[in-house]
Amino acid sequence: MQWTKKRKQTITLLAFVFPALLFYAVFMLAPAFGGIGYSLTDWNGLNPTYHWVGFANYTEALTDDPYFIKSIWFTLRFVAFMVVLQNALALLLAVFVESRGRSKVWFRTIFFMPNMISMIIGGFMWLFIFTKVLSYIAEHSGFGFLDQSWIGDPDFSFYAIIIVSLWGGVGFLMVIYIAAIQGVPQPLKEAAAIDGANTFQTFRNITLPMIYPALTIGIFLTLNSSFKAFDAVYALTGGGPGRATQVIALNIFEEAFSFNSRYGYASAKAMILFLIVFLITIVQLRFMKNREVEA
């Protein structure tokens, strides 16, 4: 009787999960495995006939494609900035918002609001700000440093992309860190205060170690989204000037849909991106999990 009841519960749970699992398998897993197969061919995305080329696409991407190699280094630089700045700013904002009284709801809404806007739309909004608004402010306020070629100069365009990406992503991580900070037992903070610890010492020695699981999630999400960055770059610079700000995802997109429609070759590049993200994520999770245990 007990076994029958447990079996019915299992069947019921599977019945609820099955539609979502089927959707995920059809629209996520199947294309992913299909991409692995296409990466070993010379398919152009349209022709029903194609040829098996083995690992020739991978060899070409890693040895004979300077633009792809350059996009990898640019993406790694972008990821390094984003992992540090986005998590640091999100944590600072979380601490700031939690320190507010009744106004914390308003601050939380304001900082989270950019996450509700499509990054493509947000990118075009910021494109107008960088090209029109900042130069106008510089001309009428005396802040001459704002009048820069934010889109045309590769150095400034990199920081423009960073600014827009931070604007669109910090709010989401802030909410995660707020939830983690709210989970820190208040008696521990009060005990630290009684022992003479100031605000910074309390945060460093009590709050920070206890929110390490949230930091693990935050860094994981930042790595994942930064390696797949596309919208902000596409809206602001399109990878230019030239290809100076081309990220891996944009390089893959152009290879598959803009140039010679080398879909098989683009799939090989996508597999390389997957392997890079997979390896870095495994290292990051192992390192952060060890820190959680130590904390």
C-alpha positions, 0 to 999 in steps of 0.5 A, a space after each residue: 500500500 505504501 509503495 503504491 502511494 509513493 509510486 502515485 506521488 512519483 508519477 504525479 510529479 513526473 506528470 507536472 515536470 514532463 511538459 517543461 522537460 519536453 520543451 527544454 529537450 526539444 528547444 535546448 538539448 536537441 539544438 545543442 547536440 545538433 550544433 555539435 554535429 554541424 560543427 564537424 561539417 561544412 554546412 552553410 545553413 541552407 543547402 540540404 547537402 553538406 560534407 563531413 570535415 571532421 575537426 577542420 573547423 576547429 583547427 581553422 578557428 584556433 589557428 587561421 582566424 585572427 579575428 576569432 582569436 582577437 574576439 576571445 581575448 577581448 571577451 576575456 578582458 570584458 569578462 574580467 572587468 564585469 566579474 569584478 565590477 558587477 559583483 562589487 557594485 551589486 554588493 555595495 548597492 545591496 548593503 546601501 539599500 538594506 541600510 535605508 529605512 522605509 525608502 529601501 523599497 524605492 531604491 530597490 525598484 530604481 536599481 532593479 528597473 534597468 533589468 526589466 528593459 531589453 538590452 537592445 533597447 537600452 543599448 540604443 538609449 545609451 548610444 544616444 546618450 554617448 553620442 548626443 547627451 554627453 557632448 551637450 553636457 560637456 559643452 554647457 557645463 564645463 565637464 570637458 572629459 565627457 566629450 569623448 569619442 565613446 563609440 568611435 575610439 576602441 578604448 572608450 568604446 570598451 568602457 562604454 560597453 562596460 557601463 551599459 552592461 553594468 547598468 543592465 545587470 547590477 540590479 539583478 545581482 543586487 536583489 540576490 545579495 539583498 536576500 542573502 544579507 537579510 538571511 544573516 542572523 541579526 543576533 550575530 551582528 548585535 553580538 559583534 557590536 557589543 564586542 566593539 566591532 565597527 560596521 566594516 569589521 562586522 560586514 567583513 567577519 560576519 556578513 561576508 562569510 555567511 553570504 558566500 553561497 550568494 557570491 558563488 551564484 553571483 559570480 557564476 551568473 556574471 561569468 555566464 552572461 558576460 561570455 555570452 554578451 551580445 546585445 549591448 555590443 551589437 546595439 552600441 558598436 556592432 563590434 566596431 570600430 572595425 572589429 575592435 570591440 567584437 565579442 565571441 558571440 558577435 563573431 559567431 553571429 556574423 560568421 553564421 548569418 552575415 558573411 558567407 553563411 558558414 553555419 558549420 564553422 560558426 557551430 565549431 566556434 560556438 562549441 569552443 565558446 562552450 568549452 571555455 565557459 564550461 572549464 572556467 565555470 568548473 574552476 570557479 565553482 570548485 574554488 568558491 565551494 572550497 571558500 564556502 567550506 572554509 568560511 
